[in-house]
Amino acid sequence: MVLPHNVTELAHALVNIPSVSGDEHTIAGIVEDELRSYSHLDVVRDGDAVVARTHGDNATRIVLAGHLDTVPIAANVPGTLSGSELWGRGSVDMKAGDAVFLALARELSAPRMEVTYVFYDHEEVAAPLNGLGRIARNHPEWLRGDLAVLGEPTSGAIEGGCNGTLRMRIHTHGVAAHSARPWMGVNAIHGLGEILRRLERYPAQTHTVDGLDFRESLLAVAIEGGKSLNSVPDAATVTVNFRFAPDRSEQAAADYVRSLFSDLPVDFEITDLAPGARPGMDHSELHRLAAILRSHGAPEPTAKLGWTDVARFSSLGIPAVNCGPGDPLLAHADNEACPVGQIERTFQALQEWLA
């Protein structure tokens, strides 16, 4: 398949290749063939993840990474390209970003810094399947770099780093009894009341990390309890989700949540814990990129409040930011669509930064 040279038409072509998670083999092959046609790149592949590296002697290396998979199609492939908008599955999350990186790989035969391009599989599914994580485990040397840019949709601005995420089950215990004689038991569901009141009153904190403000959040996301409708429940659970700033370690985040309820007769169970990522916005090259993006109409950098694969780069000691075309609020939506102007401006800004 011959891919178009124009970055927007290239994004359209990628949208038209179905690549729901687990079905990335075709698009990975097309991307690999494209990258192997450029003599200035060394190309390797692991499963359906493709990595291409420039091979000059510049001291600084930038990693540009994007996932090739999408969530399931909802009658929105093939896509449509109008004068101002690219519509279709993956146009926002994140084939427009992939197209920007592919176009840069073609145009930047002699960048002022070395560049590594990473196109990977299985981002939209369970973390153990993630292609970027697989490369980090099997071939960490492929990801070596000084800074990373993940092409997640940010409307063409920088969203630096990301919050970490913790899910914890808080268990209360009671004594079972017949519901006609509740004084004979202890109601574990009622025991959740004080936990919920504290969560409702929780004052969200904001931590400034590398010049960006990360707002934390702590809230109940699920409740379980009771075995039958004529019994006093002897066990109940509330699951809480803590989105914590990247200046907290995983252990510190877990200890902090426990401390909020440590005076209550409860047990704690961690079910999911992923670290945040510092944005590295004190690095001179990210300052330069932010200035170039502003000159192309992008707003000032902000913190990424959700969790993204920038955390995988952070775990390798590589500061990372999110920056790609498309409104993140439209990611996964059936009416997913990306403004053509954002695709072109993001490409132009990154080309100016790296050329």
N, C-alpha and C positions, 0 to 999 in steps of 0.2 A: 504494500500500500504506500503510495506517495503522499506525504503529508504536505499541506499548504505552507507557504512561507509567511504569509501575513498572520500575525499572532492571533487575531480574532477568528479568522477562518480556521486556524490550527485548533483553537479551543472548540469550535463547532465540530470539527472532524473528530476530536477526542470524545465529545459528548455523544456522538453517533456510534461509538463503539461500546456496546454493552459490557459492563465490568462490575457487576454486583459482587460483593465480597465472596471470594471463593471461585470466581470466574474471571480472573484477571489475566489468564494465560495469553489470550489474543492481544490485548492492549500492551502487555509487557513485551511481547515479541515485536510489535510494531515500533514501540519506543526504543527497544534494543537495536533494531535494524537502523533506525534513524540516527542514533548516537554513534553506531559503528561506522557510519558513512563519513564521520568527521575525523580527519587524521590527527587533529590536535587533542583528541581524547583517548584515554585508555578505558575500556569498558569491561565490566565483570557482571556476573549475574548469580543470584542465589534464589532458587525457586522463581517466583514471579516478582522479584525485586531486582532492579537494574541500577548499577552505579557507574558513573562516568567521571573521570578525573582528568583535569589538565595536567601536563607534565613539564611545566617550566621550572624555574629556579627562584621564584619569588618566595620570600620568607613567610608571608601571611597566606592562609588558606581559608576560604569561605565555603560553607556547606549550604546548598540550596536543596530542600527536601519537600516532596509532595507525595501523597498517596494516590494510587491509581483506581482504587475501588470506590464504589458508591453504595448507598443503601438501595433496597429494591426499587425497581422501576415501577412507575405508576402512570402508564400511558404517556410518558414524557421522554421517550427515546423512539425514534430520532428527535433531535432538537430542532429548533428553528432560529434563524439568524435574521433579525430585522435590522433597520438602520441604526438603532440605538440599543438593542438588547439581544442577548443570547439566552434563549429559553431552553430548558431541558434538564433532565437528571444529571447531576454532577457539574452543571454550569457554575454553581457557587462552591460546592464542596466536592472536589476542588480542582476540576479539570481546567478552569480558567487559569488557576495558579500553575498547574502542570504545563499548560501551553506557554505561559510566560517563561518558565524555566527552560523548556525545550527550545524556544526561540532564542534565548540567551546562549544556550549551548551551541547553537548554530552560528550566531553572530560573533561571539567573543572568542576568536581564534587565538588572541594574545591579550588576555585580560591583565590589568595591572596587579592583581592578586591571583593566586591559584584558586580554582573553583572546583568543587565536587558537586555533582548533580545526583540526587538520590530519588528514584521513583519506586515506591514500595507498595506492597499488597496488604490486605487484611487489616486496615485501620478501623473499619466501621464495625468490627466484631470483637469477640473476647480478647482481652489483652495478651494472653499467651500465644495467640496466632499472629500477632502484629509483626509485619515484615521488617519494620525498622528495629524492633526489639530483637528479632532473629539475627539481623545483621550485627547488631551491637554485641550479641552473644557469640556468634560464630566468626565474625570478621571485624572486630572493633577498629582495626587499622584502616578499613575502608572509610570510616567516618572521621578520621583524624582531621582536626581543623581548629581554627582560633575562634570562629563565630559561626552560628548557624541561623538560617532564615527558613522557617517553615511556612509554606504557602497557604496556610489556612485562611479562609475569608475574613478580612478585617476592613472591608471597604477601601482597601488600598492604603491603609495607615499602618503604623507599628503598634502592635499590642505585645508588650514585652513580658517574657517569662510566663508563669501561670501559677495559680493557687494550687496547693495540694488538696487532697480529698481524703477524708476519714469517714467510714461508716461503722458505727458502734451500736450493738444491741445492749440495752440496759434492762436487766431482768429484775422484777419484783417477785416476792414469794409470799404466799398466804397459807391458809388452812382451809381445806375443802369442808363444806357443810351443805345441808339442804337449804334451798333458797327460802323456804318457809321458816327456817330457824337461823337467820344469818348471824345472830349473836354467838352461835356455836363455832363460827369460823372466822377467818381473816381474809378480806377481799383484796386479792392482789391487783385487780384492775383499779380499785380505788387508790391503791398505793402508787399508781402512776401520776396521780393528781399533782403532787408537789413537783415532780419532774417536769410536767407539762407547764406548770405555772412559771418555773424558772426559765424554761425555754422561751416562753412568751415574753418574759421581761428581759431576755438576754440583750445586753447592749453591744451591738456589732462594733468591732474594732477595725481601725484602718492602720496598716503598717506601711511606712514608706521604705521601699527597698530599691536601691540603685536609682533613686529619683522618681520612682513611680509609686502611686498609691494603690495598695492592694486591700480591698475591703473584704473582711472575713464574714462568714455567716455560719450560724448554728441553728438547726431546726429539726423538729420531728418529721420523719418521712414515712413511718409505718407504725402500726400498733397491732399487737396480737394478744389474745387472752380469752380464757373461758373454754370449757369443754362441752357443757350442756347448758340449756336454758333454764334448768331448775336447780342449779348448784352454785354455791359460792366459789368463784374461781380461785384456785390455789397458785396460779402462775400467770404472769403477764409480762409483756415485753414492749418497749418502745425503741424503735431504731432511729438514731439521730445521724445527721450528715453534717460534718464540720468541714467547711472550705477554708483552709488556713493559708496565711501569707507565707511566701517562700523563705522568710527568715526564721521560721519554725522548722525544726527537724520533725521527722515522723514520730519519734519517741516523745518529743516535747508536745506535739499536738495531742497525742493520746493521753499523756499525763495531764495536760490542761483540761481536757473534757472530763476525765475522771475526777479532777479536783473540784469541779463544779457540783458534784453530787456525792462526794466522798463521805458526807455526814449522814447519808441515807442508807438504809439496809438493802442495798442492791448489789448485783453482780454485773460485771462488764464483759463483753465479748466483741472483739474487733473482727469484722467480716470483710473489710476492704480498706486498704491504706496505700496511698501513692504520694510520693513527695511532690512538692512544688518545684519551680525552677526560677532562679534569679534571672532577671532580664539582661544583666550586663550592660545597662545603658550608660555606664561610666566609661565604656570603651570608645576611643576616638572614632573608630570606623562606624559605629552605630550613631554617634552624633552626626557624622557626615551624611549617613543615609537618611536620618531624620530631616536634616536640612534640605536635602534634595527632594524628598517626598513633599515637604512643605512648599517648595517652589513649584511643584506640580499640583498643588491644591489640596494635599492631604492635611488633616488636622495634626495637632501635637500627639506624640506617643502617649499611650495609656497602658495600664496594666491589664493583662488577660485574667479575667476572674474565673473562667472555667479551667478545666484541665485539658492540656493537649500534649502532643508528642514532643514539645520542646523540653519536657521533663526528662525524656530519654537522653537528649543531648546534655542536659545539665548533669545527669548522673555520670556522664563521661568527662565532666569538667569543661564542657563547651557552653558558654553563654549563648542563649538563643531567644529569638523573637518570632512572633507570628506576623506575617505581612503578605496579603494576597487580595486580589480583586473579589468583589462579591459581598453582599450584606449577610453577615452571619445569622441574622434572624430568619433568612430564607433557606438556610441549610436544611436539607431533608424534606422541605416542603414540596407538595405536588406541583406548586407553581414556581418552583425554583428558577430564577432568572438573574443574569448578571449584566450590568450596564457595559456596553462596548467601550465607552470612554474610560472606565476604570481599568479594563484589561490593557488598553493601549497606554494609559498613563503609568500604570505599575511597571509595565515592560520598559517604557522609556526611562523611568526613574532608576530602576535597577541596572539598566544598561549604562546609564550615566555614572552610576556609583562604581561599577566594576570595570568599565572600559579604560 
